[in-house]
Amino acid sequence: MNEWDNYCQRTLISHEWQKWHDQNIRARPMDILDNILQIPLYPMQREIVQTFYDGQYDELAVCAGMRSGKSFMAAVIFAIEIIRYLLLRDPWMYYNIFPRSEVSISLVAVSMDQHREKSVWAHLKNIVSRNPYLMARATISETPGRGKFLNTFSIKFPDKSLTIRAIPSSSASAAGGTLLGAGLDEVARFDLTAGKRGADLVYDTLKGGTATLHGKIISVSSPMWERDKIMQLIKEIEVDDKAIAYHLASWELNPHFDMDIYNRAYRRNPEVALRDYKAQPMAGLEPFIRETHLIDQMVTISQINPKVLPDGGIDALERNPSYRYVLHGDPALINDAFGLCVGHLNPKNGHRHIDLLIRFIPKEGEREIRAQWVHDVILNLHKVLNIRTASFDTYQYPETLQDLERNGVRMVQQHILIEQYTALKEAIYAGLIHIPNHTLPTKNPAWPRTVTGELKELSLINGKKVDHPINGTKDVADALAGVNWLLTQEHIGGSTWAPRFG
């Protein structure tokens, strides 16, 4: 008789009683919510949770606007599932799996940085840490893991061999094993980080992992474009009697949503506001760069890593006299960010090499960027590299522009439009552009910390305009597109192809 048979024989007497107990416990999830978790929900959140359990669904997809509370609601469901599992006297017998087998819940987000913010993981960690029943049994770790779960956060319940893991979408192929549940947080954005077919691959992997235990799979996201993963799920679930989906505006799920946020966003960009808060992707909205894995291939690792010093000086940047250097600056209109890019062209093979990527943001305790600081950095760049041509979108820093022109730099005005971005995309697809691995400072957690992150978030609106998410930015991506455009013009030193300021 093998170990499994011995285990079944030893537990045979109590099997029927345990089965009754376990089924009774699992049949009362709302009692767990009200009596053990004691978490109040908004009316629509509670209705969704109640319907999800009353219908005995295995899958839930919620496409809702930003600040709607969708990630918190998903975290509450996973907290209920954790307690339902922990209350089982013998979960391995209940699920008919080998004794002491490890069971897990995988929570997947675009990146580990997102997990640290208001994500399903962040909410679930907060719920566990504040609940006496759960915290008495849990061990919470935010130390990067090892082996196949490199760079993971975890909550472990050792007495029942249950582990909750938070992982990035790019590592979700390692999320195998026996899953009690799986959460996909902002799944519409997985294609931006997980490579080609990113969202489909992550979803299929996790869904396969939940099959053994009939685990719950929950996808929450605001939409990006009509055919992204959350919009696909909303449509597919219509014909699946084991799944349920909701499509809601921010204020439909969160009755305390500040409508002034939506109204201000709508005045700035109606299409993006409708997408981000009303959860209505426009018919003409689609990712600008679909082959996002080619964006990552632009990055070159070099021992030389130039950086801007606090006094405006430039460290570790050297000029090659055989190259002509160009610069493009893209200041934000409200002076809260300034993207800057410097690069040169290798005339032998047409490859464009980016020497420096900078995002200026206000210094700590200040509301606006210091014009003098920007001026010092740009003039020091010219001293080192002997900038041949510089372009800017606006005449926002007149002293800097005038000083560059007095120093022999050709100054042109360049608006970054779809033409410039199309040229950049073509260079990316052809493998002609190479960028340094620079981390960019940010004043907003939603802003990408690299130019590759900015590029991956770009959307094409009605085939005419390239834009970023309402809480995102593309200042450095604009600067990169501007430099690429300058480097590909035939007469950089001429006087006719672009207008001067003034």
C-alpha positions as CSV (number, residue, x, y, z in Angstrom):
1,M,0.0,0.0,0.0
2,N,1.5,3.3,-1.0
3,E,1.6,6.5,1.1
4,W,-1.5,7.9,-0.5
5,D,-3.5,4.7,0.2
6,N,-2.2,4.7,3.8
7,Y,-3.3,8.3,4.2
8,C,-6.8,7.6,3.0
9,Q,-7.1,4.5,5.3
10,R,-6.0,6.5,8.4
11,T,-8.6,9.3,7.7
12,L,-11.5,7.1,6.6
13,I,-13.4,7.3,9.9
14,S,-13.6,11.1,9.9
15,H,-13.9,11.5,6.2
16,E,-17.7,12.0,6.1
17,W,-17.8,14.4,9.0
18,Q,-15.0,16.4,7.5
19,K,-16.7,16.5,4.2
20,W,-19.9,17.9,5.7
21,H,-17.9,20.5,7.7
22,D,-15.9,21.6,4.8
23,Q,-18.8,22.0,2.4
24,N,-20.7,23.9,5.0
25,I,-17.8,26.3,5.6
26,R,-17.3,26.9,1.8
27,A,-21.0,27.6,1.3
28,R,-21.0,30.8,3.4
29,P,-18.5,33.2,1.8
30,M,-20.5,36.3,2.6
31,D,-20.5,35.3,6.3
32,I,-16.7,35.2,6.1
33,L,-16.7,38.7,4.6
34,D,-19.0,40.1,7.3
35,N,-17.9,38.2,10.4
36,I,-14.2,37.4,9.9
37,L,-12.9,40.0,7.5
38,Q,-15.5,42.7,8.5
39,I,-14.8,44.8,5.4
40,P,-17.4,47.2,4.2
41,L,-17.9,47.4,0.5
42,Y,-19.6,49.9,-1.8
43,P,-23.0,48.7,-2.9
44,M,-22.0,47.7,-6.4
45,Q,-18.8,46.0,-5.1
46,R,-20.9,43.9,-2.7
47,E,-23.4,43.1,-5.4
48,I,-20.7,41.7,-7.6
49,V,-19.1,39.7,-4.8
50,Q,-22.5,38.3,-3.8
51,T,-23.4,37.4,-7.4
52,F,-20.0,35.8,-8.0
53,Y,-20.5,33.4,-5.1
54,D,-24.3,32.8,-5.5
55,G,-23.7,31.8,-9.1
56,Q,-20.8,29.5,-8.1
57,Y,-18.7,31.1,-10.9
58,D,-15.0,30.2,-11.3
59,E,-14.1,33.4,-13.2
60,L,-14.7,37.1,-12.9
61,A,-13.7,39.8,-15.3
62,V,-14.2,43.5,-14.3
63,C,-13.4,46.2,-16.9
64,A,-13.8,49.5,-14.9
65,G,-12.4,52.9,-14.9
66,M,-9.5,54.1,-12.8
67,R,-10.1,54.9,-9.1
68,S,-13.1,52.7,-9.1
69,G,-11.9,50.2,-6.4
70,K,-11.8,47.2,-8.7
71,S,-8.4,46.0,-7.4
72,F,-9.6,46.3,-3.8
73,M,-12.7,44.3,-4.6
74,A,-10.5,41.6,-6.2
75,A,-8.3,41.6,-3.1
76,V,-11.4,41.0,-0.9
77,I,-12.5,38.0,-2.9
78,F,-9.0,36.5,-2.6
79,A,-9.1,37.1,1.1
80,I,-12.4,35.2,1.3
81,E,-10.8,32.4,-0.7
82,I,-7.8,32.2,1.6
83,I,-10.1,32.0,4.7
84,R,-12.3,29.4,3.0
85,Y,-9.2,27.3,2.4
86,L,-7.7,27.8,5.9
87,L,-11.0,26.8,7.5
88,L,-10.8,23.4,5.8
89,R,-9.7,20.8,8.4
90,D,-8.0,18.8,5.7
91,P,-7.8,20.8,2.4
92,W,-5.8,18.0,0.7
93,M,-8.5,15.5,1.3
94,Y,-11.2,18.0,0.3
95,Y,-9.5,18.6,-3.0
96,N,-8.3,15.0,-3.4
97,I,-4.7,16.0,-3.9
98,F,-1.5,14.5,-2.3
99,P,-1.1,15.4,1.4
100,R,0.9,18.5,2.2
101,S,1.0,19.5,-1.5
102,E,1.7,23.2,-1.9
103,V,-1.2,25.3,-3.1
104,S,-0.8,28.9,-4.2
105,I,-2.5,32.0,-5.4
106,S,-0.7,34.0,-8.1
107,L,-1.3,37.7,-8.4
108,V,0.2,39.2,-11.6
109,A,0.7,42.8,-12.5
110,V,2.6,44.7,-15.1
111,S,5.6,45.1,-12.8
112,M,6.8,44.8,-9.3
113,D,6.6,48.6,-9.0
114,Q,2.8,48.3,-9.7
115,H,2.5,45.7,-7.0
116,R,3.9,48.2,-4.6
117,E,1.1,50.7,-5.4
118,K,-2.7,50.3,-5.2
119,S,-2.7,46.9,-6.7
120,V,-4.5,43.7,-5.8
121,W,-1.4,42.5,-4.0
122,A,-1.0,45.8,-2.1
123,H,-4.6,45.7,-1.0
124,L,-4.5,42.0,-0.1
125,K,-1.3,42.4,1.9
126,N,-3.0,45.3,3.8
127,I,-6.1,43.1,4.5
128,V,-4.0,40.2,5.8
129,S,-1.8,42.4,8.0
130,R,-4.9,44.1,9.6
131,N,-6.9,40.9,10.2
132,P,-6.1,39.0,13.5
133,Y,-7.3,35.7,12.1
134,L,-5.1,35.8,9.0
135,M,-2.1,37.6,10.6
136,A,-1.8,34.9,13.3
137,R,-1.2,32.3,10.6
138,A,0.7,34.4,7.9
139,T,4.3,35.3,7.1
140,I,4.5,38.2,4.8
141,S,7.7,38.7,2.7
142,E,8.6,41.4,0.2
143,T,12.2,40.2,-0.2
144,P,12.9,39.1,-3.8
145,G,12.5,35.3,-4.1
146,R,14.9,32.8,-5.6
147,G,14.9,30.2,-8.4
148,K,11.9,30.3,-10.7
149,F,10.1,32.8,-8.5
150,L,12.9,35.4,-8.8
151,N,11.6,38.9,-7.8
152,T,8.4,37.8,-6.1
153,F,6.6,39.0,-3.0
154,S,4.8,36.4,-0.9
155,I,2.4,35.7,1.9
156,K,2.7,32.2,3.4
157,F,0.3,30.2,5.5
158,P,2.7,27.3,6.5
159,D,0.1,25.1,8.4
160,K,-1.9,24.6,5.2
161,S,1.0,24.9,2.7
162,L,-0.7,27.9,1.1
163,T,1.4,30.7,-0.6
164,I,0.2,33.9,-2.2
165,R,2.8,35.2,-4.7
166,A,3.0,38.6,-6.5
167,I,4.9,38.4,-9.8
168,P,5.3,40.6,-12.9
169,S,3.6,39.7,-16.1
170,S,7.0,39.1,-17.8
171,S,7.6,36.2,-15.3
172,A,4.1,34.7,-15.3
173,S,5.3,31.7,-17.3
174,A,6.9,30.6,-14.0
175,A,3.5,30.8,-12.3
176,G,2.8,27.1,-12.7
177,G,1.8,24.6,-9.9
178,T,-1.5,24.0,-8.3
179,L,-3.4,27.3,-8.1
180,L,-6.3,28.0,-5.7
181,G,-6.6,31.3,-7.5
182,A,-5.1,33.7,-10.0
183,G,-5.4,37.5,-10.3
184,L,-4.6,39.5,-13.3
185,D,-4.2,43.2,-12.4
186,E,-4.5,45.7,-15.3
187,V,-4.4,42.8,-17.7
188,A,-5.0,45.2,-20.7
189,R,-1.4,46.4,-20.2
190,F,0.3,43.0,-20.1
191,D,1.1,43.2,-23.8
192,L,3.3,46.2,-23.0
193,T,5.6,44.1,-20.8
194,A,5.3,40.4,-21.4
195,G,6.4,40.4,-25.0
196,K,4.5,39.2,-28.1
197,R,1.1,37.7,-27.1
198,G,1.9,38.7,-23.6
199,A,-1.6,38.9,-22.2
200,D,-2.8,35.8,-23.9
201,L,0.2,33.7,-22.7
202,V,-0.1,34.9,-19.1
203,Y,-3.9,34.3,-19.0
204,D,-3.6,30.8,-20.5
205,T,-0.9,29.8,-18.1
206,L,-2.8,30.9,-15.0
207,K,-6.1,29.5,-16.2
208,G,-4.4,26.1,-16.7
209,G,-3.0,26.3,-13.2
210,T,-6.4,26.8,-11.7
211,A,-8.0,23.7,-13.4
212,T,-7.1,21.1,-10.8
213,L,-8.8,22.9,-7.8
214,H,-11.4,24.7,-9.9
215,G,-9.7,27.8,-8.6
216,K,-11.0,31.4,-9.0
217,I,-9.4,33.5,-11.8
218,I,-10.1,37.2,-11.5
219,S,-9.1,39.8,-14.1
220,V,-9.5,43.5,-13.4
221,S,-8.4,46.4,-15.7
222,S,-9.3,49.6,-17.2
223,P,-9.2,49.3,-21.0
224,M,-6.6,50.5,-23.4
225,W,-8.0,49.7,-26.9
226,E,-10.9,47.8,-28.4
227,R,-9.1,44.5,-28.8
228,D,-7.0,44.4,-25.6
229,K,-7.3,41.4,-23.3
230,I,-9.9,42.8,-20.9
231,M,-12.2,43.7,-23.8
232,Q,-11.7,40.2,-25.2
233,L,-12.6,38.6,-21.9
234,I,-15.8,40.7,-21.5
235,K,-16.9,39.4,-24.9
236,E,-15.8,35.8,-24.4
237,I,-17.4,35.5,-21.0
238,E,-20.9,36.2,-22.5
239,V,-21.1,32.6,-23.7
240,D,-19.4,31.0,-20.6
241,D,-21.8,29.8,-17.9
242,K,-19.0,29.4,-15.4
243,A,-17.8,33.0,-15.7
244,I,-19.3,36.5,-15.2
245,A,-18.2,39.9,-16.4
246,Y,-18.9,43.5,-15.6
247,H,-18.2,46.7,-17.6
248,L,-18.5,49.8,-15.5
249,A,-17.5,53.5,-15.3
250,S,-15.4,54.6,-12.3
251,W,-18.4,56.2,-10.7
252,E,-20.7,53.2,-11.2
253,L,-18.4,51.0,-9.0
254,N,-17.2,53.8,-6.7
255,P,-20.0,56.1,-5.5
256,H,-17.5,58.5,-4.0
257,F,-15.5,59.0,-7.2
258,D,-14.7,62.7,-7.7
259,M,-16.4,63.6,-11.0
260,D,-14.2,66.7,-11.3
261,I,-11.3,64.4,-12.1
262,Y,-13.1,63.1,-15.1
263,N,-14.3,66.5,-16.2
264,R,-10.8,68.0,-16.1
265,A,-9.4,65.0,-18.0
266,Y,-12.2,65.2,-20.6
267,R,-11.4,68.8,-21.3
268,R,-7.8,67.9,-21.9
269,N,-8.4,64.8,-24.0
270,P,-11.9,63.4,-24.5
271,E,-10.8,60.1,-26.0
272,V,-8.3,59.2,-23.2
273,A,-10.7,60.4,-20.5
274,L,-13.5,58.2,-21.8
275,R,-11.1,55.3,-21.9
276,D,-9.5,55.8,-18.4
277,Y,-12.6,56.7,-16.4
278,K,-15.7,55.7,-18.4
279,A,-14.0,52.4,-19.5
280,Q,-15.0,53.0,-23.1
281,P,-12.1,52.4,-25.5
282,M,-12.6,54.4,-28.6
283,A,-12.9,52.6,-31.9
284,G,-9.9,54.4,-33.3
285,L,-7.7,53.7,-30.2
286,E,-5.0,51.1,-30.6
287,P,-1.4,50.5,-29.4
288,F,1.0,52.6,-31.5
289,I,3.9,50.0,-31.3
290,R,2.5,46.5,-31.3
291,E,5.8,44.6,-31.4
292,T,6.7,45.8,-27.9
293,H,9.5,43.2,-27.6
294,L,11.5,45.2,-30.2
295,I,11.4,48.2,-27.9
296,D,13.5,46.3,-25.3
297,Q,16.0,45.3,-27.9
298,M,17.0,48.9,-28.4
299,V,18.7,49.0,-25.0
300,T,22.4,48.7,-25.0
301,I,24.4,48.0,-21.8
302,S,27.5,50.1,-21.7
303,Q,30.2,50.6,-19.0
304,I,29.9,54.3,-19.8
305,N,26.9,55.7,-18.1
306,P,26.6,59.4,-18.4
307,K,24.6,61.3,-15.8
308,V,23.6,64.8,-14.9
309,L,25.2,66.2,-11.8
310,P,23.3,68.5,-9.3
311,D,25.2,71.5,-10.5
312,G,24.2,70.9,-14.1
313,G,27.5,69.3,-15.1
314,I,27.7,66.1,-17.2
315,D,29.7,63.2,-15.9
316,A,31.2,60.3,-18.0
317,L,30.2,61.8,-21.4
318,E,32.8,62.0,-24.2
319,R,32.7,63.5,-27.7
320,N,33.7,61.6,-30.8
321,P,34.9,64.2,-33.3
322,S,33.8,62.1,-36.2
323,Y,30.1,62.4,-35.3
324,R,27.7,65.2,-35.4
325,Y,25.5,65.5,-32.3
326,V,21.9,66.7,-32.2
327,L,19.5,67.5,-29.3
328,H,15.8,67.7,-28.9
329,G,14.0,69.2,-25.8
330,D,10.4,68.7,-25.0
331,P,9.2,70.8,-22.1
332,A,5.8,70.2,-20.6
333,L,3.5,73.2,-20.8
334,I,2.8,73.2,-17.1
335,N,6.6,73.0,-16.3
336,D,6.4,69.8,-14.3
337,A,8.5,67.6,-16.6
338,F,11.1,68.2,-19.4
339,G,12.3,65.4,-21.7
340,L,15.7,65.8,-23.3
341,C,17.6,63.6,-25.7
342,V,21.0,63.8,-27.3
343,G,22.3,61.5,-30.0
344,H,24.4,61.0,-33.1
345,L,24.3,59.1,-36.4
346,N,26.8,56.5,-37.6
347,P,27.0,57.6,-41.3
348,K,28.5,54.2,-42.3
349,N,25.5,52.1,-41.4
350,G,22.7,54.6,-40.6
351,H,22.4,53.5,-37.0
352,R,21.3,56.1,-34.5
353,H,23.0,56.1,-31.1
354,I,21.5,57.9,-28.2
355,D,24.1,59.3,-25.8
356,L,21.8,60.7,-23.1
357,L,18.2,60.6,-22.0
358,I,17.0,63.1,-19.3
359,R,13.8,63.8,-17.6
360,F,13.9,67.0,-15.6
361,I,11.3,67.2,-12.8
362,P,11.0,69.8,-10.0
363,K,13.5,69.4,-7.2
364,E,12.2,68.3,-3.9
365,G,10.0,70.8,-2.2
366,E,9.5,72.9,-5.4
367,R,6.6,73.0,-7.8
368,E,8.3,73.9,-11.1
369,I,11.5,73.0,-12.8
370,R,14.3,75.6,-12.4
371,A,15.0,77.2,-15.7
372,Q,18.6,77.9,-14.7
373,W,19.2,74.3,-14.0
374,V,17.9,73.2,-17.5
375,H,20.0,76.0,-19.0
376,D,23.2,74.9,-17.3
377,V,22.7,71.2,-18.3
378,I,22.0,72.0,-22.0
379,L,24.9,74.5,-22.3
380,N,27.3,72.0,-20.6
381,L,26.1,69.3,-23.0
382,H,27.0,71.6,-25.9
383,K,30.5,72.3,-24.4
384,V,31.2,68.5,-24.2
385,L,29.6,67.4,-27.5
386,N,29.6,70.5,-29.7
387,I,25.9,70.2,-30.5
388,R,25.3,70.8,-34.3
389,T,21.5,71.1,-34.3
390,A,19.0,71.6,-31.5
391,S,15.2,71.5,-31.8
392,F,12.5,72.3,-29.3
393,D,8.7,72.1,-29.4
394,T,8.1,75.5,-27.9
395,Y,9.9,78.8,-27.1
396,Q,9.5,78.1,-23.4
397,Y,13.2,78.6,-22.4
398,P,14.2,81.6,-24.5
399,E,17.5,82.4,-22.7
400,T,18.7,78.8,-23.3
401,L,17.7,78.8,-26.9
402,Q,19.3,82.2,-27.5
403,D,22.6,81.2,-25.8
404,L,22.7,78.0,-27.9
405,E,22.3,80.0,-31.1
406,R,25.0,82.5,-30.0
407,N,27.3,79.5,-29.5
408,G,26.8,78.4,-33.1
409,V,24.1,75.8,-32.7
410,R,21.5,75.7,-35.4
411,M,18.1,76.1,-33.7
412,V,14.9,74.8,-35.2
413,Q,11.3,74.4,-34.0
414,Q,10.0,70.8,-34.3
415,H,6.6,69.7,-33.2
416,I,6.5,65.9,-32.5
417,L,3.6,64.6,-34.5
418,I,2.6,61.2,-36.0
419,E,5.2,61.7,-38.8
420,Q,8.1,61.8,-36.3
421,Y,6.7,58.9,-34.3
422,T,6.2,56.8,-37.4
423,A,9.8,57.4,-38.3
424,L,10.9,56.3,-34.8
425,K,8.7,53.2,-35.0
426,E,10.3,52.3,-38.3
427,A,13.8,52.7,-36.9
428,I,12.8,50.5,-33.9
429,Y,11.4,47.8,-36.1
430,A,14.6,47.9,-38.3
431,G,16.9,47.7,-35.3
432,L,18.5,51.0,-36.3
433,I,18.2,52.8,-33.0
434,H,20.2,52.1,-29.8
435,I,19.5,53.7,-26.4
436,P,21.3,53.6,-23.0
437,N,19.8,51.9,-20.0
438,H,18.9,55.1,-18.2
439,T,16.4,55.2,-15.3
440,L,14.3,58.4,-15.3
441,P,13.2,60.3,-12.2
442,T,9.4,60.6,-11.6
443,K,7.1,62.7,-9.6
444,N,4.1,60.5,-10.3
445,P,4.1,56.7,-9.6
446,A,2.1,56.1,-12.8
447,W,4.9,57.5,-14.9
448,P,7.2,54.9,-16.5
449,R,10.8,55.0,-15.2
450,T,12.3,54.4,-18.6
451,V,11.8,55.6,-22.1
452,T,11.0,52.1,-23.1
453,G,8.1,52.2,-20.7
454,E,6.9,55.4,-22.2
455,L,7.0,53.9,-25.7
456,K,5.1,50.8,-24.7
457,E,2.2,52.9,-23.3
458,L,1.7,55.0,-26.5
459,S,-1.7,54.8,-28.2
460,L,-2.7,55.7,-31.7
461,I,-5.9,57.7,-31.7
462,N,-8.0,57.5,-34.9
463,G,-4.9,56.9,-36.9
464,K,-3.9,60.5,-36.5
465,K,-2.5,61.2,-33.1
466,V,0.0,59.5,-30.7
467,D,-0.7,59.9,-27.0
468,H,-0.1,58.5,-23.6
469,P,-2.4,57.3,-20.8
470,I,-4.1,60.1,-18.8
471,N,-1.8,59.5,-15.8
472,G,1.3,58.8,-18.0
473,T,3.8,60.8,-19.8
474,K,5.8,60.8,-23.1
475,D,8.1,63.7,-22.6
476,V,11.3,61.6,-23.1
477,A,9.7,59.5,-25.9
478,D,9.0,62.8,-27.6
479,A,12.6,63.9,-27.2
480,L,13.8,60.5,-28.6
481,A,11.4,60.9,-31.6
482,G,12.7,64.4,-32.2
483,V,16.4,63.3,-32.2
484,N,15.7,60.4,-34.5
485,W,14.0,62.8,-36.9
486,L,16.9,65.2,-36.8
487,L,19.4,62.5,-37.5
488,T,17.5,61.2,-40.5
489,Q,17.1,64.5,-42.3
490,E,19.3,64.9,-45.3
491,H,20.4,68.5,-44.6
492,I,20.9,68.9,-40.9
493,G,23.2,71.8,-41.4
494,G,21.1,73.5,-44.0
495,S,18.6,76.3,-43.7
496,T,15.5,75.2,-45.5
497,W,14.1,72.0,-44.1
498,A,12.8,73.3,-40.8
499,P,11.9,76.8,-39.6
500,R,13.9,78.7,-37.0
501,F,12.4,80.1,-33.9
502,G,11.4,83.7,-34.0
